[in-house]
């Protein structure tokens, strides 16, 4: 999965759940810079643990991060 697809899905879920990036950082303990690196593609291979923390904080399954925009 590319960072672009991952970030698009994170932002889609954030909007659906009415959660800001700042709030996601607070809920997960993930630094804002780490999320920015995912968004910019600087973090080429985000860890499973990091993605799991985000999924748990947003109360979604890991499969939600694999969807492409046209899969809805």
N, C-alpha and C positions, 0 to 999 in steps of 0.2 A: 504494500500500500504506500502510495506516495505521501509526502508531507502535505501536499496541497489538498489531497482528498481528506486526509486526517484533519487538517485545520478547517476545511470547509464544513466537515461534519461536527467538529467541536463548536464552531460558531453557530451552526444551524441549531444544535441542541441548546446552546446557551440562550439563543433567542426564544426558542420554544418554552424554556424553563424560566425565562426572565431573570437570568443570572448574568452578571457582568464578569469580565475577565478578572477584575480585582477580587470579586467575591469567590471566583473559582480558585484563585491563588490562596485566599484565606481558608477555604474549605479543604484544600488538598495539601497545603504547605509547599506547593511548587512555586519557586520564584517566578515573578512576572517575566524576567529575562529568558527563562527556559521556555516559556510559552511563546515568547517573541521569536526565539531561535527556531522553534517548530514552524511558526508562521512564515519566517523568512527562508526556510530551507537550510539554515545553518546546522540544525540538529538533524543529520541525515538519517539516523536510526534511533528514534525515541525508544526507550526501554519499555518492555512489556509492563513492568511495575508502574512506570509513569502513566501509561495509558490506562491501566487498571485503576489507579488512584483517581483519574479523571472520571472514568465510567462510574465508579462507586460514588463519587461526590455528586454526580449528576443523576444518579439512580437510573442508569441505562445499561444495556448489555454491551459487551464488546463488539458485537455484530453491528451496532449502530455506527461505529467508526469506519466500517468497511463499505458502507453504502456509497454509491455515487449519486449525484444530484438527480439523474434520470431514473433511479431505482425506486423513487417514492411512489 
